[in-house]
């Protein structure tokens, strides 16, 4: 579990995947999003499709920020072969992290063989890239979440992600269920779809055990760190601040 008392704003950036995902996104939006990811030292920058990856690579050259995209985003209902094809092409284009949307309908129908095949094909196609699987928990029962987490642990993906951010985000109860199901498995937890007020809710998920927050609001949430400390939501900094986010 992350100890926020050890994080200044610069270090905090590595707990956030920044993103620009709207359907009407243009090149200027991608470039601005990349520059924000650099400014705030984010862990990754996500576009909705690897169509944008060459631009992202150009902007993030020389940084340690992951170049990332969604796979079968945002609906997740494509066959395994299509998901694998998209993943292979994303990685070949330069992506070092890929987030695949789970087939929600198949999961709810308990066609767990379909889900497992999707996961295995995705993991194989991703090669060395970080693998994150989106459950879209707003559509799932507790049993669905348990079934999905069991398969994620079995296949050995890197992260279980709550949501795409295109629909409703997770409740705390759903997140805590994911945490319980994946405890000791080595699968980390990523939260997306953080609800308003975003700063408060994002920090609560980090305090509850999230390893990453995926959001287009990463800069605003990071900037809110001092305010969250001043009201006692986030613990005071235990180590000297060596970095700052500069304008």
N, C-alpha and C positions, 0 to 999 in steps of 0.2 A: 504494500500500500504506500502511496506517495506521501512523503512528509513535507508538507508545504512550508514548514518553518525553515527549510533549507533552500528555498527558491526565491531569488530576486526576479524582476521582470524578464531579464534576458534569459535566465535559465528556465523560467516558466514557459517560454515559447516552445520548448521541446515537448511539452505536454499537449500541444495543439496541432492539428492538421487543418490548415487554412484551405478554403475552397472558393471557387467561382463556378456555379452550376446552373444558373438560369438558362432556359431554352433560348432566350434572345441574346446570349453572351456574344460579344464581338472580341476581336483581337485586342483592342485597347483595354477591355475589361480583364482579359487574361494577363496582359503585361502588368497592369496595375496590381492585380492580385498577387502576382509573383513578387513584385517589389515590396508589397506589404509583408509577405511571408519572410523575405530577407530581413526587413527592418525589425520584425518581431521575433526573429530566430525560430521560426516554426519548424516542426518536425517534417512536414510534407506540404506540398501544394497540389490540390486536386482540381482537375477539370472533369467535365462530364463524359468526355470522349477523348481517345488518344489522337483525334484529329488535331487537337491543340498541342500535342506533345513537342513538336519541333520548336514552337514558340516558347514553351515552358523551359525546354532544355537551354535555349539561348539565354533566357533571363536568369536562370538558376546556375549557369555555368560557374564553376569554382566554389560553389557552396556545398554544404553537407545536407541540404534539404532534399527529401525524397521527391522525385517526379512521379506523380501518381494520377490514376484515373479510375473511373467506375467501370465495371464489367456487367453487361446486360442491365444497365442502369436506365430507369429506376424500377422496372417491373420484375425482372428476374425469371421470366417464364420461358426463355429460349431453351432448346435442347442442349444437352451436355456438349455435343460436338461444336455447336455454335459458340457456347461460352468458352470452350477451350481455344477455338480459333481466334476469338476476340482477344483472349488473354495472351496468346502467343504473339499476336501482332502488336499489342500494347507494349509488351516487354521488348520485342524486337525494335520498336520505335524509340525506346529509351526509358520506359517506365520502370521504376525500382520498387513500386508498391501498387497493388491492385486490389480493389474492393468489389467482390462479386455479390450481387443480390441473390438471395436464396429464392427458390420457387415456392412461394407462399401457399399456392393452391395445392401443390403436391404434398407439402408438409402437413397441411390441415387435413388432407385426405389420407394421411398416414402412409403415403407411398415413400417410405423411408429408403427404399432401394433406389428410387430416382434421385433423392437428395444426396445419398452417399455417392452415387455415380457422378453427379455434378461436382461434388466436392473433390473427389479423387482426380477427375479430369482437370479441374481448375488448379489444384495443387501441382500436378505434373506439368501443366502448361506454363505455370508461373516461374518454374525453375528457381533461380536465386532471389526473385522478387519477394517482398513481404506480401503475405496473403491475409486479407481481411474479408470476412463473410458477414453480410448484412442480413439480419433476421426480419426486420420491419415488424417489431414486436407489437405495434398498435393493432395488428390484425390477428395476433396469436393468443391462444389460451396458455395457461401455465404448463399444461401437458405438452403443447407444441414447442414451447421454449425449452423444456427439459429434453425432449426428443432431439431438437436441433443441436443443443449444446453437447449432448452425448456424441453425436456424429462429428461435430467439429473437433472434439477432443480425440476421437478415434482416428480421424484422418490427419490430425496434427497441423491445422492451420495456425497462423500466428496470432490472429485477433478475431474475436467475436464482436461484431458491431451491432448496436441496437437498431439503427434506423438509417434510411437514406437521407432524411431531412426534407424529403418532398411531401411527406404525409405527417401524421402525428408522431411526436417523439415518445420516448419511454416514460413510464411512471417509475418512481423510485422502487416500488415493489417489484416491477419487472426487472430492473437492473440488479437488484439484490438477489433475485432468483437466478439470474445468469451468473452472478458472482459465486453463489453457492454451488451451482451445477458444475462450474469450471474450476473450482478450488483444487489446487494441486495438479492440474492437468498440463500446465505450461502455456495454456491459451490465455492471452491477455484480453483486456476489455476496452472497447472504444465506444464512447457515447456520441451520438449525433441526434439532431432534432431537439436540441435544448430549447426549452420553452422560455417565454418572457416571464419575469425579468431575467435575461440571459446571464449577466454576470453572477448573480446570486446562485442561480440554478447550476451553472457550470461548476462553480467552486464546490457546491454540495456534492455533485457527482464525483469530483476528484477526491473529496474527503471520504466518500463512501467506497472508494476503491477503484475508480476508473483510471486506466493507464494513459488514455488519450481522449481528447475531446475533438470531434470534427465539426467545424462550424465556419460559416462565412463571417461570423462576428468575432473571430479570434482577436483582432487588434483591440476592439472595445473591451473585451473581457480581460485581456492582459493589462490594459490601462487601468482597469478598475481594481487592481490588486491592492494598492495603497488604501483605497476606500474600504475594501473588504477587511483589511487589517485594522483599520481605525474603528470599525464597529464590532470587532471581535469575531467575525465569521471565519477569518483565516488567521492562523497563529502568527505571532510576531516573528520576524526574521532572526534566526539564531546565529547566522554567520554574516560577516561584513559583506555588503553589496559591492561587487567588483565590476558590475556591468550595469548599463542603463540603456533603455530604448531611446534612441535619438531621432529627432524629427528630420 
